[in-house]
């Protein structure tokens, strides 16, 4: 099965051609810098917990993201040499530039984690101060750090001193909407050494409810001199440009909008919405991605990981619910890929379209 799928996708590992766009007409096509790191465009693949392993990041870069950031990694797991945690630090050559996100509450441990991230070959290390999940926040990590800006600043300062690569912060508006002070928090983190701020304008308690209010993003942009990368409810090139124009942010970070639609990165980086990929093109992309996931996680874990992706890719392609369920519940990765091949009617799947 592996050999057959490899032959089907012969040539899929060729890098995407450079994005050609009129930078004066489309601002997200222009490059920008985070500290000493130069980026080719202003569209960033956001850190996504449980999602953004190297296979996902590599796919994002192939489709036009100027930069990709890992899923969050526990600093204590790095310190104690947890095997699964250390595996998450793996970086492959053609995903650069790439950032690795870590979380924790102890400045010394976070500094040690930053050094390990740098040694792993990352171009940037990001601090998670945005995760709203209770099991993270109850330890004082994630978005909970926004309630303890002295500790948050100490973490950033310790990390910035420990490494030569830029240190950035991914933060939310605050823990609670009523007492959030995002401009003050961003200013203190930048003063502590953060080279950029990734900002999501919802409070942690809101999770993803309601609408992202990017007036808060504009406040953060005005408060700091470092680049601000905006995230939250950005799903189309028009929305991406509107956020840039209205807030003055340096770039946008795309997360949920790219799940099952990696072509979104190229659309936003060029400002041109291409036709929806055909079912055949979509299936080829799924197979290409699945084989990278297999290489990243191994057969068993890859099978479980991919189950959440199949509905994201197949929605809107007229695939019957029963067949979609059969693919999602397939017991192994290879059996799911066999079902996808039958869905393609036995046709030879073309290599996935480049950005």
N, C-alpha and C positions, 0 to 999 in steps of 0.2 A: 504493500500500500504506500509506504513512504517513498519508495523509488518511483512508483507510478505518478504520485502527486508531484514529485520533484521534476519529472520529465514534462508533465503537463504545464508546469510553471517555469520552464526553462527560460532564463533571461530575466526573471523577476527581480533579481538582486542588483540590477543596474541602477545607479543613482538617478534621481529625477533631474531633468535639465534645469538650469537656473531660471528662476522666475523672471520673465521679461515684462516690465510694466512701466508706464510713464509715471515716475515718482512725483512729478509736479501735479499730476492729475489725481493720483491715488496715494494719500499720505501713508497708508500702512505698508506700501511697497518700499519705503525708504528704510535704510538701516538706522540703528541707534546703538548706544553703548551703555553697559552697566559696569561701572568702574573701568577696569582695563579690558573688559570683554566686549568685542564688537560683534553685533548681530546683523544678519542680512536683511531682515524685515521686522515689522512691528506686530507680528502675530505669534503668540506664545502658546504652546500646549501646557495647560494648567496641570499642577500636581493633582492626581486623583487617587485617593486611598483605595488600595486593593485592585487598582487598574493599571497604573502607569509604570509597568515593568519595562525592561529594555525593548521587548518586542513591540509594545504599544508606542513607546517613544520613537523607535526606529520608523514605524509606520507613519507617525505624525510628521517626522522630518521628511520622509519620502514624499509626502503629499503637500509639503509647502510650509510647514511651521518653521519659523526662523530659529526657534529654540524650544527645547522640551525639558520638562522637570519631572522627576521621579515621584512615585507614591511616597507617603511619609514613612520614615524608618525610625525605629526607636533607638535613641542614643544609648540607653542602658543595654539594649541587646548588642549594640556595637561594642560597648565597653567589655561586656562579659563574653564576647566571642560566640554568640548564638549563631549556629550554622545557617539557619534559615535567614536570619537578619543579615549576615554577611553576604549571603547569596544575592540579596536585594541590592548590594552595592555594585554588582557587575555592570560594566559599561562596555558596549561594543564600538568598534572603530568608527562606523559610518553614522552614528547618531549625534556626533558632536556638531555644534556646541550643546552641552547637556548640563543640567543642574540636578543636584540630589537634595531632597528635603528631609530634614531630621526633626524630631520632636523630643521634648524633655523639659526638666525644670531646674537641673543643677548646672550652673555655669561651667564648672570644671569638666563635667561629663560631656556637655555639649561641645566644649572646645576640643576635647579628645575625639569626639565623633566627627567634628569638622576636619581634623587632621586626617582621619581615616578616609573621609570622603575625598579630600584632596589627593591622597595617595592612590585612591582607586581610579583617578584620572578625570574626575568631574571638573567642569569649568567654572562652577559656582555652587555654593551651598546655601540652601534656603531654610529658614526657621519657621516651623508651623506655629502660627498664632491665630489660626482660623478654624481649626477643626471644632465643630459643635457637639460631637458625640460625647454623651455623658461619661463613658468609661475612660475617655481621654481627659476630659475637663475635670473630673473628680480628683485626678492626681495633681491638678494644678497646671497641666500642660495644655497645648492647643489654645483655643480662644480664651481659656481661663487666665492665661498670662496677661491679658489686657486689663484684668482687675488688680494686677501687681506689676506696675510699670517699672518699679525699682528692680525687681528680679528680671523682668523682660529685658531691660536695658543692660543689666549685668551679663546676661546670656549673650547678647549681641556683641558687647564689648570684648568678652572673653574669646568668642569665636573669631572676631575680626583681628584680634591680636595673634591668634594661633595659626592663621593661614594666610597665604598670599592671594588666593582666589577671592572674588567678591562674596560677601555675605549679604543675603537679602532676607526680607521678612514677608511672609504671606499672612495677612491679618484681615479680620472682619471689622465692621463698624464698632463693635464692642460686644460685651456679653449680653447686655440688655439694651433695648432701644432707648429707654427713658433716660439713662444716665451715661450714654455713650459719648466719648470725647475723642473721636478718631483723629482729628487734626493734631491734638496734643500728643496722643500716643505715637502717631507717625513721626512727629517732630523729635520726640525723645528717642525713638529707635534710630532715626537717621543721625542724630547727634552722637549716639552710642557707636555708630560705625556701619549701619546698614547702607549698602550701596544702591538699593532700590527697594520699593515697597510694592508688593502685590496686594491689591485692595479689593475686597468684596463688601459692598455697601449694605449688607444685612447684618443684624445682630445675631449672635450665636443662638439665642433662644428662638429666633425665627426660622432657623434651619434654611429651607428654600421656599418658604411660604411667601405669598404676596409678590410684589414687584421690586426689583432692585432699584433703589433710589440713588442715581448717580450724582445728585447734588452733593452727597457726602463725598463722593470721589473728587469732585471739583474742590471741595474744602481741603482735602488731603493734598491735592496737587499744589494749591496755593501755599500750604503750610511748609512744604519741604523743597529742597533744591535738587534732590535725587530723583531719578525717573520713577514714575508711578505707573504700574501696569494694572489696568482695570479688568475686573471680571464680574459676572453676574448678568444673566438674561441677554447675552450677546450671541445671537444665533444666525445672523445674516450679515453680509457685507454692509448693507445699509445701516444696520444697528451698530456695527463696529465703528463705522465712520462717524455716526452721530455721537457716540460716546467720546471719541477722540476730539471731535470738534467742540462739543459742549463742555468738556471737563478740562481739556488741555493735557490729558494723560499722554504718556510716551508710547504706550502700546496696549494691546488687549490680550487677555488670557482666555483661551477657549477650552472648556472642559466637557460638560454634558452635551453640548451641541455637536461634538465630534464623535460621540458614541454611536457606532454604526454608520457614521458619515465622515470618514477622514478627509474626504474631498473638500470639506468645509474650510480647512486650513488654506488650501490653494485659492479658493473663492475669496476669502477675506484678505489674503495677501495681494491679490491682483485686482479685486473689485469687480470681477466678472463672474456671474453665476452661470455655471455650465449646466447643460441638461442633466437630469437625474441619470446616474449610471443604469444601464440595462440590468436585468436579472443576471445575465451571463457575466457581465463585468463585476457585479456585486459578489457573485459566488466565487469568482476568481480571486477577488480581494480577500474574502473570508478565508479561503484555502491558503493563500500566501501568508496571511496573518497567523493562521492556526499553526503553520509549520514553524514560524518564528517562536510562537508561544510554546510549542513542543520543545524547541531547543532551549528556551529560557527556563521552563518549569518541569520538564519531563512529562511522559505520557499521562500519568494519572492526574497530576495537578492541572495539566493543560486541558484535559477533558472537562474538569469541573469549572475551570476559569472560563472556557469558551461558551459554556451553556448560557451565560447571561448575555453574550454578544449576538447569538443567532437571531433572537427576536428583533434586536435593534437594527440589524442589517436587512432582515426580510420584510419588516413592516412596510406596507405600501407597494409591494410587488405582487400582490394578488395570490400569495401562497396560502392555501387552505389551512385553517386552524389545526386540523388533525395532522397534517403533514408537518407543520411547524412544531407541534408538540412532539411528534415522533423524533424530529431532529434534536430538540432540546433534551429529551429524555434518553437519547441514545447512551448506552452504558460506557462507551469508550470514545476517545477522540476519533479513532479510525472509523468506527461505525457511523458516527455523525458525518464525517467527511464522505463516506460512501453514500449516505442518504442525500447529501448535497449534490453529489455527482449525478444521482438519479434524477434529482430535481432539474438539473441542467439537460435532461433528456439524453444523456450519454454523449453530449457534444464535447469536443475538446475545449477546455477552458482557456481563454486567452490570458496572457499576463495582465496584471492589474494596470489600469491607466495611471501614468505618472502625473504629478501635479503640474 
